[in-house]
Amino acid sequence: MLRIEELTLIVAVLATLSYASISDLRSREVKEYVWIPASILSVTINLLSGNYDLLQLALASVPALLVLVFAVFDMMGGADFLALLLVTLAHPRMLPKPITYLTLMYSLLIPAALILINLARGLKHLKHYKELKCVKGSKTALLFLGRPAKVGSFLKSRFTYLLTVPVGDGGNASFECRTSFSMDEAYEEKIKTSLMDMLNKKILNADDFVWVTPGLPQIVFYLIGYVAALATPETLLHLIIPST
């Protein structure tokens, strides 16, 4: 049975991730102050309970630090790091369950499934893929990381970003192919405007295809991953990793 301290930490993390998930779904933005109360509570309870062991805390911090590296290179948002940091502060020990690792692992299952879905969609539109002219970047990566969408449909969409960035090439449609999008919304809007200019100049038609990727609500996936981590039986971990 869970102790009152453990239950308090779980409720605090669940409440924070739930609130952040709603914000992420609505605007793909989570304010930094959202993470503060539960983080302070986690540190206070674990300090008073003597749960912070330096070695285990360092090991438990690895998932959050990995996400921080991606955030520094503008490949993930700062909220992703703060979400995993909160889980780390609340569950600083690797035993009996490495909650931070399980949370990250489970949260990546949905994006991994989306890669397969993207590939299926890309192969379905192989004709448009072959016609696409990439003057820079990996064209092959588009099959895994993005999906084809009509120009007109993309321009009306929200939380969807171009992987085929328009570049000037006279009257021909050519693109710089990228594997991800920037966290800078102003920059992304500028790219969207460039595509609209190509449409207005008749360089592209509304029914032409470009490759896009959604801005995934990753905090929602962390919430799902956290719940799955808590629900993972310790006996299952013993079977997979005998030393746990």
Backbone bond lengths (Angstrom), bond angles and torsions (degrees), N, CA, C in turn:
res aa  C-N    CA-C-N  psi(-1)  N-CA   C-N-CA  omega(-1)  CA-C   N-CA-C  phi
1 M - - - 1.470 - - 1.533 109.61 -
2 L 1.309 115.26 140.57 1.457 120.23 -178.80 1.524 111.41 -71.18
3 R 1.319 115.29 139.55 1.458 119.83 172.97 1.518 109.08 -74.28
4 I 1.335 115.76 161.62 1.467 120.72 -177.97 1.527 110.95 -60.96
5 E 1.349 116.51 -35.45 1.468 119.49 179.21 1.529 111.26 -65.48
6 E 1.336 116.22 -43.70 1.463 120.36 179.81 1.520 110.92 -64.96
7 L 1.319 116.09 -42.51 1.463 120.77 179.76 1.524 110.86 -63.48
8 T 1.329 116.07 -39.94 1.468 120.70 178.61 1.525 110.98 -61.72
9 L 1.330 116.30 -43.46 1.466 120.61 179.24 1.527 111.50 -63.37
10 I 1.319 116.30 -43.74 1.468 120.55 -179.42 1.521 110.91 -63.21
11 V 1.330 116.29 -44.89 1.469 120.40 179.39 1.529 110.37 -62.32
12 A 1.334 116.37 -41.80 1.471 120.36 -179.56 1.528 111.48 -63.35
13 V 1.325 116.52 -43.86 1.468 120.31 179.68 1.525 110.69 -67.33
14 L 1.330 116.82 -44.20 1.467 120.54 179.37 1.525 111.52 -61.57
15 A 1.327 116.29 -43.07 1.468 120.33 -179.85 1.528 110.82 -63.79
16 T 1.332 116.01 -42.90 1.467 120.05 -179.06 1.524 111.58 -67.36
17 L 1.328 116.80 -46.02 1.464 120.17 179.31 1.530 111.64 -64.84
18 S 1.328 116.49 -34.64 1.470 120.14 178.64 1.524 110.64 -66.55
19 Y 1.329 116.13 -46.49 1.471 120.20 178.81 1.530 110.41 -62.96
20 A 1.338 115.60 -44.21 1.468 119.97 -179.91 1.528 111.01 -64.73
21 S 1.329 117.06 -34.54 1.463 120.97 179.18 1.519 111.33 -64.93
22 I 1.324 116.52 -41.13 1.467 120.62 177.95 1.526 109.97 -61.99
23 S 1.321 115.90 -44.58 1.465 120.67 178.11 1.525 111.02 -63.30
24 D 1.327 116.34 -40.41 1.462 121.38 179.88 1.527 111.17 -64.48
25 L 1.322 116.41 -40.32 1.462 120.55 179.19 1.527 111.62 -66.80
26 R 1.326 115.90 -37.00 1.467 120.04 -176.33 1.523 113.23 -76.70
27 S 1.325 116.37 -42.02 1.467 118.47 -171.80 1.525 114.54 -134.51
28 R 1.340 118.00 -1.06 1.466 122.77 -174.32 1.526 110.69 57.32
29 E 1.323 116.14 31.18 1.464 120.95 179.56 1.521 109.01 -143.39
30 V 1.331 115.85 134.85 1.465 121.66 177.97 1.524 107.90 -127.17
31 K 1.320 116.75 123.44 1.464 121.26 -179.68 1.533 110.38 -66.61
32 E 1.325 115.15 144.36 1.468 120.21 -176.76 1.526 112.70 -61.77
33 Y 1.332 117.42 -34.23 1.470 119.73 -175.68 1.524 112.56 -65.58
34 V 1.326 117.73 -17.80 1.470 121.63 -179.33 1.527 111.14 -58.70
35 W 1.333 116.70 -33.29 1.465 121.07 -173.51 1.525 113.09 -86.30
36 I 1.325 117.51 -13.39 1.470 120.47 -170.88 1.530 114.00 -66.59
37 P 1.345 120.65 -52.23 1.475 119.62 -175.81 1.529 113.57 -57.12
38 A 1.335 117.34 -49.13 1.465 120.00 -178.21 1.524 111.52 -67.32
39 S 1.333 117.25 -32.67 1.469 120.30 178.49 1.524 110.92 -67.19
40 I 1.331 116.36 -44.54 1.470 120.59 177.97 1.522 110.35 -63.09
41 L 1.332 116.36 -43.08 1.466 120.78 178.92 1.525 110.47 -62.08
42 S 1.316 117.32 -42.31 1.465 121.42 -179.40 1.524 111.56 -63.01
43 V 1.323 116.21 -46.17 1.464 120.56 179.63 1.527 110.40 -63.25
44 T 1.322 116.77 -44.15 1.468 121.07 -178.46 1.521 111.37 -61.62
45 I 1.331 117.05 -50.39 1.465 121.12 -177.83 1.524 111.14 -63.78
46 N 1.318 117.25 -43.92 1.466 119.76 -177.55 1.524 112.67 -71.65
47 L 1.329 117.14 -31.92 1.468 119.61 174.80 1.521 110.87 -66.90
48 L 1.327 116.39 -46.16 1.463 120.78 179.85 1.526 111.77 -65.59
49 S 1.338 116.25 -29.96 1.467 120.62 -179.09 1.528 112.39 -88.90
50 G 1.333 116.78 -5.31 1.458 120.56 -179.59 1.520 113.63 68.89
51 N 1.322 116.63 32.99 1.468 120.72 -176.22 1.523 114.24 -89.01
52 Y 1.324 117.34 -8.54 1.463 119.33 -177.22 1.523 111.13 -88.54
53 D 1.322 115.27 99.76 1.460 122.51 171.26 1.524 106.94 -99.60
54 L 1.319 117.79 127.59 1.463 122.04 -170.86 1.529 112.43 -57.35
55 L 1.335 117.24 -45.19 1.460 120.55 -177.88 1.525 111.13 -66.39
56 Q 1.334 115.98 -47.90 1.468 119.04 -178.86 1.525 111.26 -66.24
57 L 1.326 116.64 -36.65 1.465 120.08 178.02 1.528 110.43 -64.14
58 A 1.336 115.93 -40.33 1.467 120.04 178.70 1.528 110.72 -63.31
59 L 1.328 116.20 -43.18 1.465 120.21 178.91 1.528 111.32 -66.33
60 A 1.329 115.98 -41.38 1.466 120.25 -179.58 1.523 112.03 -67.12
61 S 1.340 116.52 -21.99 1.469 121.03 -177.33 1.523 113.52 -81.72
62 V 1.322 117.61 -11.11 1.470 120.88 -174.85 1.532 113.00 -56.42
63 P 1.348 119.98 -47.12 1.473 118.95 179.05 1.528 112.94 -58.08
64 A 1.334 116.65 -43.56 1.468 120.08 179.72 1.524 111.03 -64.86
65 L 1.333 116.72 -39.07 1.466 120.33 -179.91 1.528 111.45 -67.95
66 L 1.326 116.94 -35.98 1.465 120.30 176.37 1.524 110.94 -62.35
67 V 1.331 115.49 -43.76 1.465 120.22 178.73 1.526 110.32 -65.96
68 L 1.346 116.85 -35.71 1.464 120.87 177.62 1.528 110.85 -60.73
69 V 1.325 116.66 -41.03 1.468 120.55 178.13 1.526 110.20 -60.43
70 F 1.334 116.44 -44.74 1.467 120.26 177.95 1.524 110.89 -63.01
71 A 1.334 116.35 -37.37 1.468 120.21 179.95 1.527 111.03 -67.21
72 V 1.332 116.76 -38.68 1.466 121.03 179.14 1.526 110.54 -61.10
73 F 1.325 116.18 -36.37 1.469 120.77 179.77 1.530 112.07 -90.59
74 D 1.327 115.90 16.83 1.467 121.95 173.66 1.526 112.36 63.03
75 M 1.341 116.04 29.37 1.459 120.10 179.42 1.525 111.42 -102.02
76 M 1.321 116.59 -13.89 1.463 122.58 175.34 1.517 107.44 -144.84
77 G 1.333 115.90 166.06 1.450 120.01 -179.43 1.520 112.55 -87.88
78 G 1.317 115.64 159.93 1.458 120.07 177.94 1.513 112.64 -64.03
79 A 1.329 117.46 -28.80 1.465 121.11 179.40 1.525 111.29 -64.75
80 D 1.337 117.11 -30.69 1.465 120.31 177.25 1.526 110.39 -61.90
81 F 1.331 115.31 -44.45 1.466 120.00 177.69 1.524 111.11 -64.12
82 L 1.334 117.16 -45.33 1.464 120.81 -177.65 1.523 111.67 -64.91
83 A 1.321 117.21 -33.48 1.464 120.67 178.25 1.526 110.63 -64.85
84 L 1.329 116.41 -47.04 1.464 119.57 179.73 1.522 111.80 -72.40
85 L 1.335 117.00 -29.84 1.463 120.03 175.35 1.522 110.16 -63.35
86 L 1.325 116.91 -41.61 1.467 120.73 177.72 1.524 110.68 -60.69
87 V 1.327 116.93 -45.40 1.467 120.56 178.61 1.526 110.23 -61.02
88 T 1.326 116.78 -38.98 1.465 121.33 178.91 1.524 111.42 -64.91
89 L 1.321 116.70 -45.09 1.469 120.60 -179.62 1.522 111.61 -65.08
90 A 1.336 116.23 -33.14 1.466 120.34 -179.56 1.522 111.97 -80.02
91 H 1.328 116.59 -30.25 1.476 121.43 -177.43 1.528 108.91 -130.34
92 P 1.338 117.04 74.68 1.464 121.01 -171.70 1.525 114.87 -81.35
93 R 1.326 117.78 -1.00 1.464 120.01 -177.17 1.528 111.19 -108.55
94 M 1.318 115.73 147.26 1.460 121.59 178.85 1.525 111.92 -80.69
95 L 1.306 116.53 -23.48 1.457 121.44 -178.69 1.528 110.15 -115.69
96 P 1.318 119.04 146.09 1.475 126.47 3.33 1.525 114.79 -79.10
97 K 1.343 117.43 -13.41 1.466 120.10 177.91 1.523 109.96 -135.02
98 P 1.336 117.79 133.31 1.473 120.63 175.95 1.532 109.99 -79.65
99 I 1.314 116.31 79.84 1.467 121.83 -171.94 1.527 112.20 -57.96
100 T 1.322 117.39 -41.33 1.472 119.31 -177.65 1.529 111.46 -64.33
101 Y 1.322 116.57 -42.06 1.464 120.23 179.71 1.522 110.95 -66.42
102 L 1.327 116.28 -43.76 1.464 120.22 179.90 1.525 111.07 -64.33
103 T 1.337 116.20 -40.04 1.470 120.02 178.98 1.519 110.91 -60.04
104 L 1.329 116.41 -47.41 1.465 120.12 179.67 1.523 111.09 -65.36
105 M 1.324 116.66 -43.23 1.463 120.53 -178.10 1.530 111.07 -60.86
106 Y 1.326 116.24 -49.22 1.466 119.79 -179.73 1.529 111.50 -65.08
107 S 1.326 116.72 -35.56 1.472 119.90 -177.69 1.524 112.08 -67.24
108 L 1.328 116.89 -21.57 1.466 120.99 -178.45 1.524 113.09 -87.66
109 L 1.330 117.20 -8.82 1.463 119.98 -177.42 1.526 111.82 -65.73
110 I 1.342 116.78 -40.33 1.469 119.87 -179.15 1.529 111.02 -67.00
111 P 1.345 119.68 -49.16 1.469 119.00 175.26 1.528 112.78 -58.36
112 A 1.347 117.09 -35.25 1.467 119.96 178.39 1.527 110.63 -64.23
113 A 1.332 116.08 -40.43 1.468 120.12 177.51 1.528 110.63 -65.13
114 L 1.335 116.29 -35.59 1.468 120.23 179.70 1.529 111.83 -65.24
115 I 1.327 116.76 -30.51 1.464 120.21 177.15 1.525 110.24 -61.87
116 L 1.333 116.38 -42.26 1.463 120.37 178.37 1.526 111.18 -66.54
117 I 1.340 115.70 -38.80 1.470 120.00 177.60 1.528 110.08 -64.82
118 N 1.333 116.33 -42.22 1.469 120.54 177.55 1.525 111.08 -59.12
119 L 1.331 115.96 -43.20 1.464 120.26 -179.33 1.527 110.71 -62.01
120 A 1.323 116.47 -42.74 1.466 120.57 179.10 1.528 110.76 -62.49
121 R 1.331 116.27 -42.85 1.468 120.04 178.77 1.525 111.35 -65.99
122 G 1.331 115.52 -40.83 1.456 119.55 -179.31 1.518 112.25 -63.74
123 L 1.338 116.45 -42.40 1.461 120.62 179.22 1.524 111.17 -66.49
124 K 1.324 115.60 -30.80 1.469 120.13 177.48 1.528 110.80 -66.88
125 H 1.336 116.12 -30.43 1.470 121.56 179.87 1.531 110.24 -110.55
126 L 1.322 116.24 40.61 1.461 121.02 -175.62 1.529 111.78 -61.48
127 K 1.314 117.10 -32.93 1.461 121.16 179.29 1.530 110.32 -60.45
128 H 1.345 116.16 -46.55 1.467 120.35 179.70 1.530 110.78 -68.47
129 Y 1.328 116.03 -33.82 1.465 120.37 178.50 1.530 110.37 -63.50
130 K 1.328 116.75 -43.51 1.465 121.06 -178.97 1.527 111.45 -66.86
131 E 1.335 116.42 -31.49 1.466 120.55 -179.24 1.526 112.34 -76.99
132 L 1.336 116.43 -18.62 1.463 120.83 -177.40 1.528 110.90 -65.92
133 K 1.321 116.60 132.08 1.464 121.87 -179.39 1.524 110.04 -106.24
134 C 1.332 115.91 106.49 1.467 121.61 177.35 1.528 108.64 -99.81
135 V 1.316 117.03 115.48 1.465 120.46 178.82 1.530 111.23 -87.65
136 K 1.323 115.73 -13.02 1.463 120.41 179.95 1.523 108.62 -156.58
137 G 1.339 116.34 146.53 1.453 120.41 177.54 1.518 112.62 92.16
138 S 1.337 115.43 176.21 1.461 122.38 -176.37 1.521 111.37 -89.99
139 K 1.311 115.67 116.15 1.462 120.44 176.88 1.527 110.55 -75.12
140 T 1.323 116.48 -36.22 1.464 121.13 -178.83 1.522 111.69 -60.57
141 A 1.332 116.91 -37.94 1.467 121.01 -178.17 1.524 112.24 -60.72
142 L 1.325 117.00 -25.79 1.464 120.33 -179.36 1.520 111.82 -60.45
143 L 1.331 116.93 -34.19 1.458 120.85 -179.15 1.522 112.12 -62.40
144 F 1.332 116.87 -29.52 1.459 121.16 -176.56 1.529 112.81 -98.51
145 L 1.322 116.43 -33.85 1.464 120.26 -170.46 1.521 114.15 -102.28
146 G 1.327 117.16 -9.00 1.462 119.52 -178.83 1.508 111.79 -140.71
147 R 1.308 115.21 -177.90 1.464 120.88 177.99 1.524 108.41 -139.77
148 P 1.322 117.23 152.22 1.459 119.95 178.53 1.524 111.34 -74.30
149 A 1.324 115.80 142.23 1.469 121.27 177.18 1.519 108.47 -147.32
150 K 1.312 116.11 146.39 1.456 119.72 177.02 1.525 109.46 -70.51
151 V 1.321 115.50 145.58 1.464 121.48 -177.85 1.523 110.91 -55.10
152 G 1.325 116.85 -47.29 1.461 120.73 -178.89 1.511 112.61 -61.20
153 S 1.327 116.46 -40.25 1.465 121.38 179.14 1.524 111.09 -66.82
154 F 1.344 116.44 -42.11 1.464 119.90 179.85 1.523 111.74 -62.72
155 L 1.317 117.43 -43.29 1.466 121.24 -176.94 1.526 112.24 -63.38
156 K 1.326 117.57 -21.05 1.464 121.51 178.76 1.527 112.21 -94.13
157 S 1.322 117.25 -6.47 1.464 121.10 -172.08 1.525 112.62 -85.35
158 R 1.336 114.95 163.02 1.472 122.64 173.36 1.523 108.89 -120.04
159 F 1.340 115.20 149.83 1.464 121.79 176.60 1.536 111.74 57.32
160 T 1.329 116.14 32.13 1.460 121.93 175.85 1.524 107.87 -128.38
161 Y 1.335 116.44 138.47 1.459 120.04 -170.93 1.524 110.87 -129.69
162 L 1.332 115.06 147.13 1.458 121.48 -179.46 1.529 111.88 -74.76
163 L 1.317 115.87 132.88 1.461 120.95 168.34 1.520 110.31 -98.38
164 T 1.338 116.21 -15.03 1.466 121.61 175.82 1.526 107.85 -108.85
165 V 1.318 115.43 94.92 1.465 122.05 -174.85 1.526 109.63 -83.13
166 P 1.338 118.62 124.00 1.467 121.08 -178.85 1.530 111.51 -62.92
167 V 1.332 115.46 138.32 1.467 121.05 174.58 1.521 108.09 -128.81
168 G 1.339 115.94 150.37 1.458 120.33 -177.83 1.515 111.53 -71.40
169 D 1.324 115.37 126.46 1.465 120.26 178.78 1.527 109.18 -152.25
170 G 1.323 115.52 58.16 1.458 119.75 -179.28 1.511 110.93 64.37
171 G 1.322 115.71 -129.74 1.456 119.69 -179.07 1.506 113.50 -98.71
172 N 1.344 117.47 9.96 1.461 120.95 -178.79 1.523 110.84 -101.26
173 A 1.322 115.12 148.90 1.462 120.60 177.81 1.518 109.44 -87.45
174 S 1.311 117.36 113.59 1.458 121.92 175.90 1.519 108.40 -135.69
175 F 1.340 115.17 157.67 1.457 119.30 -169.99 1.524 111.57 -139.41
176 E 1.314 113.82 153.65 1.461 121.64 167.55 1.515 106.32 -97.14
177 C 1.314 116.92 118.18 1.463 120.93 -176.15 1.528 109.97 -90.58
178 R 1.311 116.89 130.63 1.462 121.68 -179.05 1.526 109.38 -127.06
179 T 1.315 116.09 164.67 1.461 120.76 -175.86 1.518 113.37 -98.52
180 S 1.334 117.07 -11.34 1.457 120.56 -179.53 1.521 108.54 -154.47
181 F 1.320 115.94 -178.04 1.459 120.17 178.92 1.520 110.03 -119.32
182 S 1.314 116.32 165.65 1.458 121.98 -178.13 1.527 110.71 -85.28
183 M 1.325 115.54 151.77 1.460 120.41 174.22 1.527 111.41 -77.98
184 D 1.315 116.38 -6.91 1.466 122.31 -179.96 1.530 109.06 -84.00
185 E 1.328 116.64 102.75 1.463 121.20 -176.49 1.527 112.06 -63.02
186 A 1.332 117.06 -35.20 1.466 120.49 179.56 1.528 110.31 -62.45
187 Y 1.324 116.14 -40.59 1.463 120.72 178.51 1.524 110.75 -65.28
188 E 1.326 116.32 -41.34 1.465 120.14 179.82 1.527 111.40 -66.38
189 E 1.320 117.00 -36.34 1.468 120.28 176.95 1.526 110.98 -66.28
190 K 1.330 115.92 -34.96 1.467 120.78 177.63 1.530 110.31 -63.49
191 I 1.331 115.73 -40.34 1.466 120.59 177.91 1.526 110.45 -64.66
192 K 1.326 115.31 -41.76 1.466 120.24 179.17 1.530 110.76 -62.86
193 T 1.329 115.72 -38.48 1.471 120.59 177.77 1.526 111.04 -65.00
194 S 1.337 116.80 -38.29 1.467 120.95 178.14 1.524 110.95 -61.55
195 L 1.329 115.30 -39.65 1.461 119.41 178.18 1.529 110.68 -66.39
196 M 1.320 115.70 -39.04 1.462 120.08 178.57 1.530 110.73 -64.68
197 D 1.326 116.83 -36.71 1.469 120.95 177.19 1.528 110.81 -62.96
198 M 1.331 116.14 -40.79 1.463 119.97 178.11 1.525 110.74 -64.38
199 L 1.323 115.35 -34.37 1.464 120.02 177.66 1.526 110.51 -68.79
200 N 1.324 116.34 -43.53 1.470 120.83 -179.66 1.528 111.98 -66.16
201 K 1.328 116.51 -31.78 1.470 121.11 -180.00 1.529 112.40 -86.02
202 K 1.339 115.74 4.70 1.469 121.96 178.88 1.531 113.19 66.03
203 I 1.341 116.12 16.96 1.468 119.15 174.31 1.526 108.84 -71.93
204 L 1.328 115.04 -34.02 1.460 122.43 175.07 1.519 109.30 -123.88
205 N 1.325 115.56 154.36 1.456 121.62 173.35 1.517 109.66 -106.41
206 A 1.315 117.26 158.58 1.463 121.55 -179.14 1.523 112.10 -60.76
207 D 1.347 116.50 -25.79 1.464 120.62 -178.78 1.525 113.23 -92.36
208 D 1.334 117.32 -0.62 1.463 120.13 175.22 1.523 109.76 -70.99
209 F 1.335 115.56 155.38 1.460 120.11 -176.90 1.531 111.90 -101.68
210 V 1.321 114.89 140.62 1.459 123.40 169.02 1.528 106.81 -126.41
211 W 1.326 116.03 168.47 1.467 119.34 178.83 1.527 109.29 -105.45
212 V 1.323 115.32 131.92 1.461 120.92 -175.26 1.526 110.11 -131.83
213 T 1.314 115.35 166.19 1.458 121.23 174.43 1.522 108.63 -140.87
214 P 1.327 118.22 143.74 1.464 119.85 179.87 1.524 111.37 -80.23
215 G 1.327 115.80 150.76 1.454 120.29 169.59 1.520 107.42 -82.74
216 L 1.314 116.25 96.95 1.468 120.96 -172.09 1.525 111.57 -69.50
217 P 1.331 117.06 142.27 1.472 120.78 175.53 1.531 110.00 -78.06
218 Q 1.323 116.67 75.82 1.455 121.71 -170.94 1.528 112.73 -61.10
219 I 1.325 117.40 -29.80 1.470 119.46 179.55 1.523 110.55 -62.82
220 V 1.325 116.59 -35.17 1.468 120.62 176.02 1.524 109.77 -60.64
221 F 1.322 116.25 -40.19 1.462 120.16 179.69 1.531 110.91 -67.58
222 Y 1.335 116.89 -35.18 1.467 119.46 176.06 1.526 110.73 -65.65
223 L 1.325 116.43 -38.77 1.467 120.10 176.98 1.527 110.11 -61.23
224 I 1.329 116.28 -47.37 1.468 120.40 177.99 1.527 110.23 -62.01
225 G 1.330 116.20 -42.84 1.456 120.52 179.64 1.519 112.65 -63.71
226 Y 1.338 116.30 -38.47 1.469 120.65 179.52 1.521 110.73 -65.88
227 V 1.326 116.61 -44.87 1.468 120.59 178.46 1.528 109.95 -62.05
228 A 1.332 116.47 -42.78 1.465 120.45 178.82 1.526 111.30 -64.46
229 A 1.331 116.55 -37.46 1.468 120.65 178.65 1.525 110.75 -64.06
230 L 1.327 115.93 -43.81 1.467 119.89 178.54 1.523 111.27 -63.97
231 A 1.341 115.92 -34.15 1.466 120.67 -176.15 1.526 112.80 -83.29
232 T 1.324 117.64 -11.53 1.465 120.62 -179.07 1.526 110.30 -68.33
233 P 1.328 118.28 120.76 1.474 120.39 -178.47 1.527 111.34 -65.55
234 E 1.311 115.48 139.57 1.462 119.35 177.77 1.523 110.80 -63.32
235 T 1.341 116.49 -31.38 1.468 120.06 179.42 1.526 110.90 -62.77
236 L 1.340 116.41 -34.95 1.463 120.22 177.74 1.524 110.61 -65.27
237 L 1.326 116.07 -41.07 1.467 120.07 178.32 1.519 111.16 -65.29
238 H 1.338 116.76 -35.07 1.463 120.47 177.91 1.530 110.89 -63.18
239 L 1.338 116.04 -35.43 1.463 120.28 -179.98 1.525 111.15 -71.35
240 I 1.352 115.39 -38.77 1.464 120.31 -178.00 1.523 111.00 -77.47
241 I 1.351 114.90 -45.32 1.470 120.93 -179.71 1.529 107.30 -123.21
242 P 1.331 118.44 93.39 1.461 122.09 -174.04 1.518 114.69 -54.15
243 S 1.329 118.17 -27.38 1.467 120.98 -176.01 1.512 112.80 -79.29
244 T 1.387 118.83 -9.83 1.460 120.24 -177.65 1.508 110.45 -77.58
